[in-house]
Amino acid sequence: MTAAPSSVRPADAPDQPRADIRNAPAIASEALLKGQSVVTIEHKGIRYRLQETRAGKLILTK
């Protein structure tokens, strides 16, 4: 059996094409956090929490 081409998406995938991460603009985490360890991001009416851990990693939660 051969693997499916990368352009094939699962049936439940949105109709929008996937963004290619290699061509996506980068935003520094410092620009989002602005010296804080937690910020709220609102996306399509839903609030998300972006938090930097003590280990310097990022966690995004709904």
Backbone as a ProteinNet text record, in pm:
[ID]
protein_1_A
[PRIMARY]
MTAAPSSVRPADAPDQPRADIRNAPAIASEALLKGQSVVTIEHKGIRYRLQETRAGKLILTK
[TERTIARY]
82.4	0	86.4	41	116.7	48	125.4	71.7	-9	-109.4	-192.1	-112	-135.9	-65.1	-93.7	0.7	-15.1	-128.2	-172.9	-281.1	-418.2	-424.6	-551.8	-578.2	-700.6	-737.9	-846.2	-858.3	-968	-1101.7	-1206.4	-1339.5	-1391.3	-1348.3	-1397.8	-1313.3	-1215.8	-1130.7	-1209.9	-1179.6	-1249.5	-1220.8	-1305.8	-1290.9	-1173.6	-1120.6	-1008.9	-879.6	-790.3	-662.7	-577.5	-495.9	-405.6	-295.5	-259.3	-149.9	-17.7	71.3	203.9	290.4	331.4	405	536.8	592.6	719.1	701.2	581.1	555.7	475.5	438.4	357.5	444.2	389.1	467	490.2	604.8	638.1	617.7	560.5	544.2	617.2	710.6	786.3	692.7	712.4	627.9	635.6	750.9	765.5	669	640.9	547.5	405.2	372.1	238.5	228.4	330.2	324.9	355.8	437.5	472.7	509.3	597.5	646.6	557.5	442.4	351	375.2	331.5	343.2	215.3	104.5	-24.2	-93.4	-147.6	-231.5	-354.7	-459.5	-581.7	-587.6	-616.9	-630.9	-775	-841.5	-978.2	-975.4	-1035.3	-1038.9	-1180	-1244.5	-1380.7	-1476.9	-1463.3	-1553.3	-1520.2	-1415.3	-1375.1	-1244.9	-1238.1	-1115.8	-1024.7	-896.7	-792.1	-690.7	-621.2	-518.8	-382.8	-291.8	-154.8	-67.5	-0.6	78.5	219.1	316.2	455	482.4	537.8	568	701.3	729.3	859.2	975.2	949.1	1053.1	1068.5	986.6	997.8	917.6	831	746.5	613.7	539.4	409.4	297.4	188.2	68.7	-47.7	-127.8	-248.3	-367.6	-457.7	-574.8	-700.7	-809.7	-939.3	-1003.4
-118.6	0	124.3	227.5	352.6	456.5	550.6	658	754.9	814.7	912.5	1039.9	1108.3	1235.4	1334.2	1423.6	1519.6	1617.6	1633.1	1726.4	1668.7	1537.8	1475.4	1502.1	1549.5	1580	1484.6	1462.1	1379.6	1441.3	1358.3	1403.7	1513.6	1516.4	1616.9	1743.6	1754.4	1873.7	1990.3	2112	2229.1	2244.9	2319.6	2340.6	2431	2501.9	2592.1	2513	2554.8	2484.3	2504.9	2406.9	2417.5	2517.8	2595.2	2691.1	2614.6	2649.8	2589	2662.4	2594.4	2658.8	2719.9	2666	2720.5	2860.3	2892.7	3023.3	3115.6	3067.2	3147.4	3254.3	3374.9	3477.5	3437.7	3471.6	3440.2	3563.8	3542.8	3648.8	3603.1	3682.3	3646.4	3637.7	3538.6	3522.3	3644.9	3711	3832.7	3941.9	3944.6	4044.4	4016.8	3891.4	3855.5	3873.1	3826.9	3827.9	3965.1	4044.3	4180.3	4185.7	4095.1	4095.6	4022.3	3976.8	3903	3753	3673	3528.5	3467.9	3544.4	3495.4	3606.4	3571.4	3663.7	3588.1	3663.5	3605.9	3641.6	3540.8	3560.9	3528.8	3620.8	3594.2	3558.7	3445.2	3396.1	3349	3416.4	3381.7	3374.7	3471.7	3480.8	3387.6	3309.8	3217.8	3267.3	3268.3	3314.5	3196.2	3217.7	3119.8	3184.9	3104.1	3152.2	3101.5	3192.7	3158.4	3185.7	3081.6	3092.9	3041.2	3117.3	3071.4	3001.3	2881.4	2805.6	2850.7	2805.4	2837.4	2783.2	2675.2	2614	2685.1	2790.8	2867.8	2812	2715.3	2660.1	2733.8	2718.2	2782.8	2681.2	2719.6	2636	2720.9	2668.9	2736.1	2651.5	2711.8	2638.9	2718.5	2646.9	2707	2749.9
0	0	0	-70.2	-74.1	12.4	59.1	143.6	58.6	118	48.2	25.8	-85.4	-108.8	2.8	27.9	137.1	113.8	-12.8	-40.2	-5.4	22.8	58.8	206	235.1	372.4	418.2	549.8	600	563.8	561.1	522.6	614.5	740.2	833.8	835.5	744.2	738.8	681.3	724.2	669.5	520.8	451.8	308.3	274	372.6	347.6	335.2	243.9	231.6	356.1	385.1	500.1	470	570.4	554.7	556.8	468.5	465	566	671.2	780.9	732.3	626	575.7	518.2	470.6	410.3	502	619.1	710.7	777.6	796.5	865.8	1011.9	1064.5	1204.2	1290.8	1408.2	1507.6	1632.8	1680	1799.7	1919.8	2003.2	2121.8	2212.1	2213.7	2294.2	2248.1	2116.7	2063.5	2111.1	2130.6	2180	2331.3	2402.5	2548.7	2609.2	2541.2	2586.8	2735	2777.4	2915.3	3014.4	2971.5	3059.5	3041.1	3136.1	3119.6	3062.3	3063.8	3013	2934.8	2817.3	2741.2	2693	2665.1	2609.8	2462.7	2380.2	2236.4	2200.7	2132.8	2089.3	1941.4	1908.9	1771	1738.8	1646.1	1603.3	1721.5	1812.4	1927.3	2041.7	2030.8	2137	2196.1	2329.2	2397	2428.5	2399.4	2427.2	2520.1	2595.2	2687.6	2638.6	2613.7	2576.5	2697.4	2745.2	2867.9	2845.1	2895.1	2893.7	3026.4	3019.7	3141	3200	3319	3382.2	3301	3226.9	3143.4	3009	2985.5	2862.8	2745.5	2772	2666.8	2664.9	2553.3	2539.9	2546.4	2614.6	2622.8	2576.6	2483.6	2435.6	2478.7	2558.2	2606.2	2575.2	2564.6	2536.2	2664
[MASK]
++++++++++++++++++++++++++++++++++++++++++++++++++++++++++++++

